[in-house]
Amino acid sequence: MNYETVPCVLCNTYNFKPLFSKPFENGEEFTLVRCRHCGLEFVNPRPHYNQMSKYYKDYFNQRTDRGYNNYFSETMHREVLRLLTLNLKDLQFYDFEASIQGEKFALDIGCAAGYFVDYLTRRGWHAEGIDIARDCIDHARNNLKLNAYCGDFLSFQFNKQYHCITLWATIEHLHHPDKFIEKIHSLLHDEGMLYLSTCRSSAFSARLLYGKNWRYYNFPHHLYFFSYRTLAKLLQLKGFAVTRFVTYGSGIGKPKTLMRKLADTLAKRLYSGDMMLIAARKEK
């Protein structure tokens, strides 16, 4: 297999320290490295972008530790919206929404089946989504009747500016997160907001308890592992200022058990969750 070796997207250097390797389900080994300058962690070397489709086969239809069990079910639709509405509240999105005068335009990048686009549309937004997964976009367009596009965000031509752009659990999948943030900045209205979520690489989370078995170390689906510091630095470099930071989730204990509920509550209160939420405004 032909892989590419890439520099740190924050430092543009090749000075990194290998941390550990972990196999994909077909036996291919991928290595997590840490930049010696800024501490950003990422998979390196990695498959080329045009080779990634083979790693996502059945990603939305077959339950594994790397994918979903029927992402297109109504049960999953409700669960996604339950989590997103909690995230929106934590990020003070509803206050921002109420402040917008006139028509409101939104773009969800990595929109999957379009559940968040549908949610905003029902709230009166002119909402659109984009994703590279054809089965997801077919569901969004045909079943939910949404404005959703199948394509690469970096090459897609947009004809408007947006008050709100979102990256829900998407940035960790991207080959070029720096270029995504740069283009998002160009598409945002001057008073616009970027909202995103991603797994959190931190010394103060359950990640340390699990080592290479941490629930988000899914190589090569997840390519980048940001801490708050490295993500804030990327946003700052691309013209954003962070206005809100929240963590949630522990991964400790089985889902829906008392142990999980207690661990999740403590993780959120102590800012030690292994997921993080960011709200960032566009700097003029």
Residue, then its C-alpha position, 0 to 999 in steps of 0.5 A: m500500500n502506498y501511503e503519504t507522510v505529511p507535516c504538522v498542519l500547525c508547524n509545517t514541520y516533519n519533526f514528530k515522535p512516534l507514539f504507538s501503532k494500531p491495526f485496522e481490521n484488515g491488518e494494516e498498521f497505522t502509527l500515531v505521532r506527536c509533533r515535537h513543537c506543538g504537541l498535535e497528534f495525528v496518524n502518519p503516514r496515512p492513506h492518500y485521500n483518494q484511497m479512503s473509500k475502502y476503509y469506510k465500506d459499510y461504515f454507516n450500516q454495520r456495527t463495529d467499534r469503528g462504525y454504526n449499526n444502521y445510521f439511517s434508522e429512526t432510533m439513530h435519528r432521535e439519538v443524534l438529535r438528542l445529543l446535538t440539542l444538548n451540545l447546542k445548549d452548552l454552546q449557547f447556540y440558541d442565544f446566537e440564533a435569537s440574535i440573527q435578524g432576518e433570514k438565517f443561513a447554515l451549512d453543516i459540513g460532514c452532514a451524514a444523513g442530514y439530521f442536523v440540517d433537518y433540525l435547523t430547517r424545521r427551526g426556520w433556517h435555510a440549511e444545507g449540508i455536504d458530505i462525501a458519502r453517497d448513501c448518506i446524501d441520498h437519504a438526506r435528499n430523498n427521505l428528508k427532502l433536504n438541500a444536501y450535496c455529495g462532494d468534497f467541501l474544498s472543491f465545491q462551489f458555494n454561492k452565499q455566506y452563512h451565519c452558522i457553519t458546523l463540523w460535528a465529529t468531522i474534523e478528526h476525519l479530515h486530511h486537511p483540517d487547516k484548509f477546511i477551517e480556512k475555507i469556512h472562514s471565507l464562507l462565514h458572514d461577518e457576524g457568523m459562528l463556527y460550531l464544532s465537536t471532536c474527540r479530545s486528546s488531553a492528559f486530563s481525560a479517560r484516554l489515559l486509562y485506556g491507552k491505545n484502546w481508547r474508544y476514539y483511536n480508530f485508525p485511519h478513520h480518525l486522522y487528527f487528535f486535537s487538544y483544546r490548545t492545538l485546536a484553538k491554535l489552528l482556529q486562531l491561525k485561520g482567523f477565529a476566536v474561541t468564545r465557548f469551550v465545553t467537554y463531555g463524555s468519559g467512556i468509563g463503564k457501559p452505556k446507560t449504567l450508573m457508573r457511566k452516568l456518574a463518570d460522565t457527570l464528573a467529566k463534564r463538571l471537571y472539564s475532563g471529557d474525552m469529547m470537546l465542543i467549540a464555538a468560535r466567532k469570525e475575526k474581522 
